[in-house]
Amino acid sequence: MMMGSQKNLRRYVRQVLQEALLSPADPRGFKSYYDIDPQNPPPVQDIIDTWSKNHAQIYDSCINSRNPAWYDTKDLTQFREYQAYELRNPTYTDRYQELADSIRQNGIRDPIIIEIGANGRAKIGEGNHRHQIALQLGLKKVPVRFLFKQEVTMTSDLWRKIEEPQSPVDTTSRASAPIDAGKNANLQDDQSIKDLMSLMGFD
């Protein structure tokens, strides 16, 4: 009788642990996680929440260029960093048409990369052209893999920093030190421009 009670207790404790950790074999004890199934992956927003809000691990080792996750093309539109008119190679260019012809014949060979940030933001870091072409060709699903980062920023954020009006400079102090005042007023703009150039690969 005592033996049966101990077995039931162990079974109960094991069940509680499984419900709490979701992965009893995980020695790190993460409270929630996603083991991404390439053929039936969770919504991107769920992955963002898991990474940013729950401080949980994402098991995506099975997701790679040869074995990507497949997502509905239209569902990824909200994560586009560049719209059609903002693409580096606009839709009317020869380079864009060459890529479109290649995808029409062979499909998308290189998965679209979605960057997931611990700051709660996500974007298509690589593959805006491929996604646009997939929409144009009516492809229902596209291959995706993920890149997990501490912070994801949009190029538009950097442009916004540059375009934001600066605080008025005190003309009295400026008259006494015009050169230094000018440098200080432009310091933030210079840093924003450097960040933008770095993001675009000009560092």
C-alpha distance (Angstrom), angle and dihedral (degrees) to the residues before:
residue distance angle dihedral
M1 . . .
M2 3.78 . .
M3 3.78 89.9 .
G4 3.82 91.2 55.1
S5 3.80 92.2 49.6
Q6 3.81 91.5 52.8
K7 3.80 90.6 50.3
N8 3.79 91.2 50.4
L9 3.80 90.2 48.4
R10 3.79 92.2 50.9
R11 3.79 90.1 47.4
Y12 3.80 90.6 50.9
V13 3.82 93.2 48.4
R14 3.80 90.6 48.3
Q15 3.81 90.8 51.1
V16 3.81 92.0 49.6
L17 3.79 90.8 50.2
Q18 3.77 91.9 49.2
E19 3.79 91.9 51.1
A20 3.80 92.1 46.4
L21 3.78 98.7 45.2
L22 3.80 101.1 25.6
S23 3.78 86.4 -151.3
P24 3.84 113.4 57.4
A25 3.80 90.3 -179.9
D26 3.79 92.0 58.8
P27 3.83 106.7 99.2
R28 3.80 91.4 -164.4
G29 3.79 91.6 64.2
F30 3.79 100.1 -137.2
K31 3.79 109.2 -174.8
S32 3.78 94.5 -141.6
Y33 3.76 136.5 9.5
Y34 3.75 145.3 156.0
D35 3.76 122.9 -123.6
I36 3.78 94.2 -163.1
D37 3.79 115.5 -132.5
P38 3.83 107.5 -152.3
Q39 3.80 93.1 -147.8
N40 3.81 96.2 42.4
P41 3.81 107.5 23.7
P42 3.82 122.2 174.5
P43 3.81 119.5 -104.4
V44 3.79 112.9 -77.8
Q45 3.81 90.3 -121.8
D46 3.81 90.1 57.8
I47 3.79 89.8 53.1
I48 3.81 90.2 49.7
D49 3.81 90.9 51.1
T50 3.78 92.9 47.4
W51 3.79 92.3 50.2
S52 3.81 98.0 41.8
K53 3.81 107.5 28.9
N54 3.80 104.8 30.5
H55 3.79 97.1 36.2
A56 3.78 86.2 -133.4
Q57 3.76 132.7 153.7
I58 3.78 123.3 -106.2
Y59 3.78 114.4 -145.0
D60 3.79 101.6 -150.1
S61 3.79 100.8 142.8
C62 3.79 88.5 116.6
I63 3.82 90.0 58.5
N64 3.79 113.4 85.3
S65 3.79 142.5 127.3
R66 3.79 92.7 -74.6
N67 3.79 95.0 42.4
P68 3.82 108.9 29.5
A69 3.78 129.0 169.8
W70 3.79 115.0 -105.2
Y71 3.80 120.3 -132.3
D72 3.80 134.8 178.1
T73 3.78 107.1 -93.2
K74 3.80 95.8 -136.0
D75 3.82 92.6 49.6
L76 3.81 90.1 62.9
T77 3.80 95.0 55.7
Q78 3.81 91.4 90.7
F79 3.81 89.5 61.7
R80 3.80 95.8 54.2
E81 3.79 114.1 125.0
Y82 3.80 93.3 -166.9
Q83 3.78 126.9 37.5
A84 3.81 121.3 -145.8
Y85 3.80 94.3 -88.3
E86 3.82 91.2 49.3
L87 3.81 98.4 53.1
R88 3.79 118.5 124.3
N89 3.81 87.4 -126.6
P90 3.83 105.9 36.7
T91 3.79 119.6 -143.3
Y92 3.82 93.1 -100.2
T93 3.83 95.4 56.7
D94 3.81 125.1 102.7
R95 3.82 91.0 -123.0
Y96 3.79 91.9 56.5
Q97 3.81 92.2 46.8
E98 3.82 91.0 49.6
L99 3.80 90.8 53.0
A100 3.80 90.7 46.2
D101 3.82 91.1 52.0
S102 3.81 90.8 49.1
I103 3.81 92.8 50.6
R104 3.80 91.0 45.2
Q105 3.80 90.0 56.2
N106 3.80 102.9 33.5
G107 3.79 107.0 17.1
I108 3.81 124.2 -127.0
R109 3.79 107.4 -39.0
D110 3.80 99.3 177.6
P111 3.81 113.2 55.9
I112 3.78 120.5 -123.1
I113 3.80 109.8 -106.0
I114 3.80 117.3 -135.7
E115 3.79 114.5 -164.4
I116 3.82 113.0 -145.6
G117 3.80 116.7 -161.0
A118 3.79 129.2 -157.5
N119 3.82 84.5 -136.4
G120 3.82 88.1 72.0
R121 3.79 98.0 -103.4
A122 3.79 131.2 115.5
K123 3.78 136.4 -177.2
I124 3.76 142.9 168.9
G125 3.78 97.3 -96.0
E126 3.80 95.0 179.7
G127 3.77 125.7 17.8
N128 3.80 108.0 44.7
H129 3.82 89.1 134.1
R130 3.81 91.9 47.9
H131 3.78 91.4 49.3
Q132 3.81 92.4 49.3
I133 3.80 90.8 50.2
A134 3.82 90.9 47.6
L135 3.81 88.9 54.9
Q136 3.80 90.4 46.6
L137 3.82 92.7 50.3
G138 3.79 93.8 43.4
L139 3.81 95.7 -117.9
K140 3.80 106.9 170.6
K141 3.80 97.0 -155.4
V142 3.80 135.4 27.1
P143 3.82 132.0 -165.0
V144 3.80 115.9 -106.2
R145 3.77 139.2 -176.4
F146 3.79 128.7 -179.0
L147 3.77 137.7 -124.6
F148 3.82 114.4 -161.8
K149 3.79 116.5 -150.3
Q150 3.78 139.3 167.5
E151 3.79 92.3 -121.3
V152 3.78 135.5 17.1
T153 3.79 118.9 -164.4
M154 3.78 130.6 -177.1
T155 3.78 124.0 -131.5
S156 3.81 87.3 -127.5
D157 3.81 88.6 62.6
L158 3.80 90.6 59.5
W159 3.79 92.3 46.9
R160 3.80 88.9 50.3
K161 3.79 90.4 54.3
I162 3.79 90.6 52.9
E163 3.80 93.3 47.7
E164 3.81 96.4 45.8
P165 3.81 111.3 107.8
Q166 3.77 113.7 -110.6
S167 3.79 122.4 -123.3
P168 3.81 112.6 -91.7
V169 3.79 112.8 -91.3
D170 3.79 117.7 -126.2
T171 3.80 102.9 -107.3
T172 3.80 91.5 -155.6
S173 3.78 94.8 59.2
R174 3.79 89.8 37.8
A175 3.78 90.7 58.3
S176 3.79 90.4 54.5
A177 3.81 94.6 46.2
P178 3.82 110.0 15.9
I179 3.80 97.2 163.4
D180 3.81 96.6 49.9
A181 3.79 92.3 44.3
G182 3.79 90.6 53.3
K183 3.78 91.9 50.8
N184 3.79 93.0 49.7
A185 3.80 92.8 48.0
N186 3.81 91.6 54.6
L187 3.81 97.9 40.2
Q188 3.80 95.3 92.8
D189 3.82 92.4 46.1
D190 3.82 91.0 50.8
Q191 3.79 91.5 52.5
S192 3.81 91.9 48.4
I193 3.80 90.7 51.1
K194 3.82 90.5 49.8
D195 3.82 90.2 50.3
L196 3.79 90.7 49.8
M197 3.81 93.2 48.4
S198 3.80 90.5 48.6
L199 3.81 91.0 51.3
M200 3.79 90.6 50.6
G201 3.80 92.1 51.0
F202 3.79 100.0 -104.2
D203 3.79 96.7 118.1
